[in-house]
Amino acid sequence: MMIYLVTASKKLKVEGQPIRVDLAWDLFLPDSNGDLPEEKLQDIEMIKNWIWRQLGKKLGHFKNSMSDPVTVLLPELTKAGLDFVVRTCSFWSDEIYFLSESKGAVRNNLWTAPVVNVFNVPGNIESLSKLTSVKHRELHSMLSPILGSGRSNIRTYVISPGDTFARYHSHTAREEFYLILEGRGSVRIGAHKVEVSRGDLISKPTGPDIATQFLADLGEDLRVLDVEVWPDMDKRSKDLVHYPDHGELDLFGEGWNLMIPDEAMHGVEDSMKNYETGYVRLIDGSWKPKEVPGFHKREKEPIKRKRGK
């Protein structure tokens, strides 16, 4: 079970059906010149998933003895781009060699372990250096693209004293788990504020819609490992993100991408009670009659007056 990495060229002739990463790179990361653009994290995830699926069609550790060598055609890549591809391929094969048109297969096995030291990010990892940037004013490193993660976003970030990384927020579709790597600070959890320090693991599962927010409010940098778990590999699930401090409800996902005031949310009792009538709901929770096909128009309830009035 072996992978040959080959830089594509017009003169190159390859037998069989190679995996055309060269074409996919131009599709997902155009104008990147073979590099990993730090502002294109979503597109980097997409090409990682594409490569992953193509490798899965041909390779797998259960069929180790049944697989012929697989050729992967590459564009001209930077060191970071090549490191990214090698790390993705390393999950599927124990032997990865770069094949040169003139020299043949380079003898050094490029296989790379899926290991990242979260206390030394980005360290000397070429691809991770491109996935590290300043986000929301804080140093942010996205680890999941080089760790083969399908349903998780894995990242570290450093929150400077007096700052936060994200709004006080909750999710309906994404679970989040946080490990404090360094420093002391606070986390808001629902109506509570709790002091946290190195080694503390904080859980935010889906279901209760509980909001959280980290604050570096104790005079120290706060370094956090953040693991966000999605229901699907492509991370396209629709998700309601609530920002209680801001009174906003983010309808996140393809076909949505809308923000509405959370005061527009109301209980379902009245809607269920009057399910088979025609009316339109107003933003303040009130309603007015409306002609709706298949239903009779809802009538205004009579005003109940006190006796003697």
Buried (B, 14 or more C-beta within 10 A) or exposed (E): BBBBBBBBEEEEEEEEEBBBBBEBBEEBBEEBEBBBEBEBBEBBBBBBBBBBEBBEEBBBEEEEEEBEBBBBBBBEBBEBBBBBBBBBBBBBBEBBBBBEEEEEBEEEEBBBEEEBEBEEBBBEBBBBBBBBBEBEEBBBBBBBBBBBBBBBBBBBBBBBBEBBBBBBBBBBBBBBBBBBBBBBBBBBBEEEEEEBEEEBEBEBEBEEEBBBBBBBBBEBBBBBBBBBBBBEBEBEBBBBBBBBEBEBBBBBBEEEEEBEEBEEEEEEEBEEEBEEBBBEBEEEEEBEBEEBEEBEEBEEEEEEEEEEE
